Amino acid sequence: MRYSSPVPLQPVQDQQYKDNDQTDGRDEDQDEEDERLDELDELDKLHTTSNSFLPLSRQPASPSAQYDPKHSDYQDYRSTKEPLSLHPIQLEGGQEEALITPQPHRTHSLQYKPPAHTKRVLFFGTSALIGLAYMIVFFATQGTRYGHSLKINVILMISDGFGPASEGFARGFVQHLQNLTLEQQAQYARWTFPETKTSFQPPLKRPDGPSKNRFGPLPLDPLLVGSSRTRSSNSLITDSAAGATAFSCALKTYNGAIAVEPVDQKPCGTVLEAAKHRGYLTGLVATSRITHATPASFYAHVIDRDMESQIATFLTGEGPLGRSVDLAFGGGRRFFLPSSSLTSSRGDDNDLLETAQSKHGFTIINSTEAFEKAWNPSSRKGHFKTPVLGLFNDNHMNYEIDRISLEGTDKREPSLRNMSLAALQTLSREAKDKSAHGFFLMIEGSRIDMAAHSNDPVGHLYDILAYQETVRTVQSWVDEANKAGWPTLMISVSDHETGGLALGRQLTEKYPVYAWYPEVLANASHSTAWLAKKISLSHQPSQPISRQFIVDEVLKDGLGIIDASDEEIDKLVSLGGRQNVDYLLADMISRRAQVGWSTHGHSGVDVNLYSYPPDLTKELFGNRENTEIGQFIVDAMEIDLDIVTRDLNRLAKSWHVTDEKHNPNFQNIQLKHYSHEF
């Protein structure tokens, strides 16, 4: 026989039993039970009546207790307010079965009152059982294959435009800097950067002797676990918007779409929004405008990536879900300022920085000086009060090689590594203080892609190295977090490859030389975009650009080129458009390094997939669709994209604009966002 857990004794109606000695044909078990109850009555004389007190679970079965779907007790049991009890039902063969049925409330003028010690035992015993049951259910349901109970940090690093060749490109350059022979490189190829190295600043000129710095595999090399397929819903070659949406919404969409579905262009919930909904803290770090395609795809929903004024409203908390981002560092101040500001790119008078601060409680960081007051770059310690928005450039932040030249000036900018470390320290501290589940942080090496759009090997190289340093710092932080008992994982992947980079270039009809020359890049001090801007600013409409200026300040000092031909110099003097100058300078140094490019756009190759630590990320191993990375994050954080998607679409008509003229099959690579200068 199965019984319910102990229940308080309640009086039975007077007419059922007139005498405690009366058996009415009951079995021996029932008689023993009566004797036990008689003893209980003797212990509580003050409350003894002519009634017999039996547990509800032991009352004789009545005909109405037999299972009958039409019986009112069974029809209404879900809505009854009375407790459910197990009744033994007499079946054929003498067997008993318990059914869950509602019990009508039984009343009597004299209610049974057990002794005080009995009540205490029942109270504490029942409480202990309930508490134990709750703990068992809680830990059984909350524990996951990741070994946590809804406590995890997920760091998604995106190396925009970084393809498989880019890794070998950067590695070859680092090996060259050590000034070692090929034999020595092969012997020590597994060496890594020394942990004591605080920043990667290669010498502008070749060292006279072997460097003491170690070389070999870059920080990403040991973390390689597979590759990612990159196509979008409408093209074999994706753009950054569709590529990032695959990570953020775990679905394929059309090129240009920011977190919207490909057919009806309806908003899709993102991992960042779902994480915030689930109780995590959220952050974004980028070296592009923070409203640019990749970061925007995690918090905004628009049908075209160029709608950056509208994208900015989502970041500051004016979207349909309110504020979803706790921390954001990057560039792009121009889209947060009213149109009356000289540096604004908005088409209205909305001051989003004021709105973010006064309405949504953001701390606004508008300069590197303000950043360094809260976070010390020397000690690499500090944190910010969230929510915080740091914007360090009106446009994109500078290329790493140009940023280095600005150090020590009032135009200096924080590095990708410092912004990332400050974000990690801030989010982890805030998560502990606020008892959050953890955090989701997206870090993008944005300008790797933009240099490749220009086919600029110098800008591409140094931003890769800045990203590699950031990877090393993040990996160390992940180790510390896991040792401290807070499960933490990192993923590094590209949304696509840019430029079609090739390490080797045939310059003549003769059989090509099997070589490329990283030493050509070692003497460059600026990106080609920086130098093109310098030429443009020095140009006076009334007089031509000085050839000597081109030879000395642009080619020799800027790119380390001392063998420019007259034809090359004449082209630079005659070209008026900055973009054309940029492309020519990039081609000049690429040819000398024998580095090839197939396009100024993106390519469709699979990109490398990296993750750490392996025990938390083994599901990513192998060749994966880019949407699988987004789904992996969903599973790891136990978040629900569907709930957020429903919330977004519930009132979508009031805020989400879909342009019927918008063609999701557009293939216009001349859109303004492809220009590195905008």
CORKAHU-V981432 format. One line per field, one symbol per residue. ss: DSSP state (@ for helix, = for strand, . for the rest). A space follows every 50 residues. Layout:
ss: ???
This chain:
ss: .........==................@@@@@@@@@@@@@@@@.@@@... ..==.@@@....@@@......@@@@........=======.@@@.===== ==.............@@@@@@@@@@@@@@@@@@@@@@@@@@@=.....=. .=======..=..@@@@@@@@@@@@@@....@@@@@@............. ....................@@@======..........@@@@@@@@@@. .......=.=......=...@@@@@@@@..=========...@@@@.... .=.....@@@@@@@@...........=====.@@@............... .@@@@@@@@@..===..@@@@@@@==....==.....====........@ @@@@@..........@@@@@@@@@@@@@@@@@@....=======..@@@@ @@@...@@@@@@@@@@@@@@@@@@@@@@@@@@@....======...==.. .==..............@@@@......@@@@@@@@@@@.=..=...@@@@ @@@@@@@@@......@@@@@@@@@...@@@@@@@@@@@@@@@@.==.... .==...======.@@@@@@@.====@@@@@@@@@@@@...@@@@@@@@@@ .@@@.................@@@....
